[in-house]
Amino acid sequence: MRSSSDRSQGVAAASEATGPAPEVRGPTRAPPGRVLSIDALRGFDMFWLIKGEKLVVAFFATFNLPFGAAVAAQMKHSRWEGFTFWDLIAPLFLFIVGLSIPFAFGRRHSRRDLYWRIARRTLVLMFLGLVFNGLFELDFSDFRWTGVLQRIALSYLFAALIVINTGVRGQAVFAGGLLLIYWAVMALVPVPGHGAAVYTPQGNLAGYIDRLLLPGRFCCYQYGDNEGYLSTIPSVSTVLFGVLCGHLLRSAVPAVRKVQILLAGGVASLIFGWLWGLGFPIITMLWTSSYVLWANGWCMLLFSLFYWMVDVRGHQRWTFPFVVIGLNAITIYVVQSQFDFGVVANIFVRGLVKSLGACKDLVSAASVVVVEWLFLYFLYKQRIFLRA
């Protein structure tokens, strides 16, 4: 990984910007040809991972607002079947990775150069994923080898190779075909002692393969890893769905029509995901095919809203805080795993919070978010965008 102050540098591997890195001119202007809504949506997604969820939960609790318990429940993964807002965070990031690929690959690069870029980014993301998991502690007795960044790396790798070697129609076939393959394997291959088409924590095939082949500890259920081997197959489809939307953005279709297509595609994906979920349940931990479609539907709807507001209607000022986060998304994800920003925040607010009573948790949560954002703003002002 390297840093640069050059104006032509991009951002982190999995969050590669769609166009040149923006000049520091304030929050209201975007460089020509840049789809600012992609950066904003990436920042929105990462906001929740820099303690944004704690801030929102604390806000509802402090003012005793209605639906506070429901909001808090949405900031956690589903225990098994079902879908919460928190279950959208990971697929949304992969969807955004896919959105950026047509823009990145659409520039003039030789095939050899593209293969080198893909390999380099995959390896760097895999390494950062191990760092996130505690690689430098050198304690491998109970080490987790998989993780979010490893999933991003592998999903990006396979999706990028598909994009290089197929056209748009082929990419669509792969996106749907991988979901069908995953469903068929999960439904038809029996698990010893449980049988086929068993989607319980103990009896599902993905968990069985993890127990059989995956070393180290698991996350986030006892009988397998939610980012294990087999469930990587459908995660590639999540990236490819983003790629297809990226092709739409780069096309000559009028902007308003693009929004309509995104909305229609999002609704259709939700319908198909719900219907498939009747037989192949929506389960985040297994990244089931129905979960991919259901999450993709929400990704498309959310992006259509961002695209319409930011790039079609031109309302860009409000996006600045999110863009600052989005341009160094991988950076903050890794750094906060190695450094406690709460320690820095506490230096400034520890005296204040003692006298705040019910507002204590809210101010504490807000201070951490502010400190992390200021760190990213410093990188932004210095033109530092970490790149694989």
N, C-alpha and C positions, 0 to 999 in steps of 0.2 A: 504494500500500500504506500502511496506517495502523496505528498501535498504539493500544491502549486498556487502561485498567485497570478499565473497567466490567465488572461481573459478568455482564452479559448478552451480552458479545461472544463471537463464535465464533472459529474458527481459520482457518488459511490456506485459500485458495479450494478447492484440489483435495482438501484433507483436512478439509472442514467437519465439525465435530463433530455427533454425533447427539444433540442436546439442548443445554441450557444448559451453558456452561463450568463445570467442577466447582469447587466451593469448596475452598480449601486447608485440608483437615481431616486430612491424613495419607493414607496409601496404602490404607486399608481401606474407605473409604466412597465411594459414587458417588451423585450426585444422583438423585432419583426420576425414572424415565422415561428414563434414559440407558443406552444399550447400551455398557457400558464395554469389552466385548471388542473393539469396533471400534477404539477408541482404542489399546488394548493391541496389537492386531494391526498397526495402522499403525506404532506405535513399534517393534515387533519387526521389521517390514520395513525401517524406516529405520535400525535399529541396525547392520545390515550395511553401510550406506552411510556410517556415521560411523566407519569403520575397524574395525568389528566383525569383518569377515572376516580382517583382519590379526591381530587378537587371537586368534581361534580357531586359525588356521594356526600362529601362534607358540606357542600352548599345546601343540598336538600335537607340534610339532618340538622344543620345549624338553624335554619329558618322554619323547620318543622313543616315543610311544604308537602302538599298531597303527592301521593305516589312515590314517596321517598324510598320505601322498601322495595317497590317494583323496579325503580331505577337502580338501586344497589344490586338487585338480583341480575339485572342485565349486564352488570360489569363483572360477571363471572361466567366461566364456561358452563355449558349444560353438563349435568352429571353424566348423562349418557344420551338417550334420544332427546330430540328437541333442538331449539335454536335460540340463542340470545344475541344481543348486540356484540358481546365480546367474542362470540364465535365468528363474527364477520371480519375481525381485525386482520387475521393472517391471510385469508383468501383475498381480501381487498388489496393487501400489499402485493401479492402475487399477480393479481389482475392488473395492477398499475405497472408492474414489471413488464407484463405483456403489452400494455398500451405503448410503452416506450420503445419496444423492439423495432417496429417498422420505421420509426423516425431514426433510430440509431443505425439500422442496417440500410436505410434508404440513401445514406450518404455514399460517396464514392470510396468503396473499400474493395480491395482484391479479396477473392475467396480465401486465400492463404492468410491474409491479415485478419479476416473475420474469425477464422478458426483459432488463430492465436489469441485474439481478444476474448473469445468465449472460454478457451481453456484457462487463460490467466484469471479471468474474473471468477470462474468456478473454483479454482484452487484457492484464491484469496478469500472468497466467502466461506469455503470449507474451513480454512485456517482460522478465520475470525469467529466462526461458530465454535470451534474448539477452545479458543481463548475465552469466549463468553461462558463456556461451561467450566472454566477453571484450569485450563491447560498448564498455566505457569505454576500452579500449586504442586505439580508433579506427583499427584496422588491418584494413581490409576486403579486402585483397589475397588472403587465404586464410582468410576467415571462414566458420564453419559456421553456417548459418541454421536448421537443424533441431536437435532435441535432445529430451531426456526431458520437460522442462517444456512444450515446444511440443506434443509428442504428448499430454501430459495435457490441455493447453488445448483442442486440437481434438477429442479424444475426448470430453471433458466437454461441449463445446459441442454436438456433434451428438447425443450421448446425451441431454442435457438437453432439447433441442428435441423429440426423439422422445417423451420422457416427458411433456412438457407437452401434446403434441398427440395422444397415443394412450393407450389403456388398457393394462392388463397384458398382455392377449392380443396386442395390436398390438406392444408392446415385445418380446415373445417372438418374434413373426414377424420383426421387424427384426433381432433378435440372430442368428437362424439364417439369415435371408435375406442379410444382408451377408456372411456367411461363404461362402454359395453363390455370390454374385456375384463375390467376390474369387477364389474357386477357378475359376469359369468364365472370368473375364478372364485369369487367369494361365495357364490350360490351353489356351485357344482362340485367343488373340491371338498371332500369330507375332512373334518378334523377328528383325529383319534379320540374316542370317548365321547364325542358330541355329535358328529355327523356333519352334513352339508347344510348350507343356508342357515347357519346359526349366527346371530348377530349380538349375542350377549358378551359381556366383558370376558367371561371365562372361555366361551366356545367359538369365538370368531377366528377365521383363518389368519387374518393379519397378525393378531396377537400371538397365535400359535407359531407362526414363522419367526416372529421376533424372539420368542422364548427359545426357539430352536437355534437361531443363527446370529442374533444380535447380542454382542457382548455388553457388559456394563449394566448400569441401572436404567430403568425406564421412566418415562413421564408421559402421560399424566394419569395413567391408571395402572392397576397392579399387574395386569396380565399381558401387557404389551406396551409399546411406545406410540403415542399419538402422531409421531413423525418417523415411524418405522419404515421398513423396506417396502412392503407391498402397497401401502397407502400413498407412496410417492407417485405411483402411476396416475391416479386421478388428479393429483396436484399439478401435473404437467398440463392437463386439460384446462385448469384454471388459468394458467399463463396463456395458453393458446386462445382462450376466449377473449382475453385482453388484447392479444395480437390482432384478432379479427376486428375488434373495435378500433384499434390503432390504424388498421388499413382504411376503415371507414373515415376516420378523421383526416387522413392524408388524401382522400379521394376528392374529386371535383363536385361532389354532391353539395348542394346549398346547405349552409350551416343549420338553418331551421329544420330542414329535412333530416339532417344527421341526428338532431335531438329527437325527432319523432321516431326514427329507426331505433335509437338507443332505448327509448321508452317502451316501444313495442317489443323489442327483444328482451328487455328486462321483465316485462309482464309475462311473456311467453316462457321464459326460463323459470320463473316462479311457478307457473302452472305445471310445467313438465316436471319440475323438481318435486312439487307436492304430490303429483300423481305417482311418480316413481317411488316416492317415500312410503306409499301404501304397502309396497312389497319389499323395498330395500330402504329401510328407515333412514331418516336424516340423523346422522351420528357424526358429530365433529371429530371425536377421537379416532374414528376409522376413515374419515374423509370420504364417506360413501358417495356414490355417484349422484344420488338425490341431493345430498348436501352440497356438492359442487354446483349443481344447477340452481338450487335454492339460493346459495350465497352469490352465485353469479348474477342472478336476477337483481338482488339488492345492490350489487356492485354497479351494474349497468344503470339502474335507476339513480343511484347516488351520483355517479359520474355525469349522467345527463343533466342533473341539477347543477352541478359545478360548471360544466361546460356551457350551459345556457346562461348562467349568471355571469361567468367570468369572461368567456371568449366570445359569446354571442351578444349579450347585453352590455358587456364592457365594464361591469362592476368589479373593479380589481382592488380597490384600496383595502377592503376588509381582508383580503387574502394574505397580506404581507406577513403577519405572524406565522401563518401556516407555511408559506413559501420558505421562510427562514429555516423552519424545521425540516421541510421536505427536501431541501437541497443538501442536507447532511444527515439523512435519515439513518443510514447504517452507522455513521459515526456515533451519534448519540446513543443508539441502541447498544453498541459495544462498550462505549466509554462508561455509561451509567452502570454497567455490570461490574466494572472494575473500580469505580470511584463513587463514593457516597456523596451525592450532591446535597443530601440533607444535612451533612456536617457543616458545609459552607452556609447553607440557608439558616441554620440554627445560630450561627455567629451573629446574624443581624436581627433575628426575631425572638431569641430565647428570653430576653427581658420583657419584650412586649407581650408575648403570649401568656405570661403569668397573670396578667391583669385583664385578659379578654374573656374569661369565663366560657360561655357557650361557643364563642367564636374561635376558641383556641385551635381546634382541629382544622377549621377552614383556613385560617391564616397560615398555619404550618404547612398545609398542603399547597396553598398558593405560593408560598415562598420557595418551595422546592421547584415547582414548575417555572417560576420566574428565573431562578438561578440557572436552570438547565437551558432555558430559552436565551438568556443573556450570553451563556457560553457559545451557543450556536450563532447568535448575532455577532459576537466577536469574530468567529470564523468567517461569517458572511462579509463583514466589513473589511477583513483582511484578505478577501478573495481566496480563502482556503477551502477547497472542496476535496475531501479525501476520495481518491479514485483507485480502483483496482487496476 
